[in-house]
């Protein structure tokens, strides 16, 4: 569930193998909900998340706090 509706995050079952190293890339880090859902999905594949990258981070929405267990990188923060 999102603050403005509902969304689904999906991945093909053959896309990630157990033990794979994964980097997530998204355009905007706002509340962190989308990437949090992707992380939960990737963990089901028993893969390791090595980092999460964003083009833009909206710091006032504190999405980084939801993702504190992973290295977070953003190109622009405001």
C-alpha positions as MATLAB code, in Angstrom:
seq = 'XXXXXXXXXXXXXXXXXXXXXXXXXXXXXXXXXXXXXXXXXXXXXXXXXXXXXXXXXXXXXXXXXXXXXXXXXXXXXX';
ca = [
       0.000    0.000    0.000;
       1.129    3.516   -0.789;
       0.020    6.831    0.608;
      -1.807    7.470   -2.681;
      -2.896    3.981   -3.744;
      -1.593    0.447   -4.190;
       1.278   -0.966   -6.199;
       2.860   -4.338   -6.934;
       6.564   -5.121   -7.279;
       7.301   -8.247   -9.315;
      10.349  -10.077  -10.590;
      10.738  -13.113  -12.834;
      11.576  -16.230  -10.817;
      14.717  -16.898  -12.877;
      16.081  -13.353  -12.626;
      18.081  -13.827   -9.415;
      19.811  -16.944   -8.144;
      20.522  -17.708   -4.481;
      23.779  -16.058   -3.424;
      23.641  -13.430   -6.186;
      24.928   -9.939   -5.399;
      22.341   -7.288   -6.250;
      22.457   -3.515   -6.589;
      19.113   -1.725   -6.626;
      18.779    1.456   -8.674;
      15.765    3.763   -8.487;
      15.128    7.296   -9.644;
      13.847    8.910   -6.419;
      14.141    8.058   -2.730;
      11.113    9.581   -1.059;
       9.525    7.477    1.701;
      11.516    4.354    0.778;
       8.449    2.152    0.361;
       9.123    1.006   -3.196;
      12.699   -0.036   -2.504;
      11.688   -1.626    0.792;
       9.239   -3.815   -1.143;
      11.939   -4.672   -3.690;
      14.331   -5.616   -0.879;
      11.767   -7.966    0.666;
      11.265   -9.588   -2.729;
      14.994   -9.980   -3.390;
      15.531  -11.515    0.060;
      13.100  -14.280   -0.903;
      15.651  -15.278   -3.549;
      18.363  -15.426   -0.853;
      20.443  -12.834   -2.689;
      22.757  -10.255   -1.099;
      21.896   -6.582   -1.560;
      25.195   -4.740   -1.936;
      23.832   -1.222   -2.230;
      20.869    0.938   -3.144;
      21.372    3.864   -5.527;
      19.122    6.833   -6.300;
      19.380    9.784   -8.641;
      17.494   12.060   -6.219;
      16.824   11.827   -2.490;
      14.126   13.932   -0.838;
      15.649   14.064    2.637;
      12.597   15.597    4.379;
      10.632   12.365    3.769;
      13.254   10.305    5.665;
      13.181    7.302    3.344;
      16.806    6.535    4.218;
      15.675    5.589    7.741;
      13.581    2.700    6.354;
      16.622    1.366    4.506;
      19.188    1.746    7.297;
      20.477   -1.829    6.960;
      21.866   -1.180    3.462;
      24.431    1.170    1.921;
      22.476    4.057    0.370;
      23.878    6.371   -2.299;
      22.156    9.321   -3.932;
      23.457   11.655   -6.610;
      21.411   14.681   -5.484;
      19.818   15.306   -2.083;
      17.475   18.127   -1.198;
];
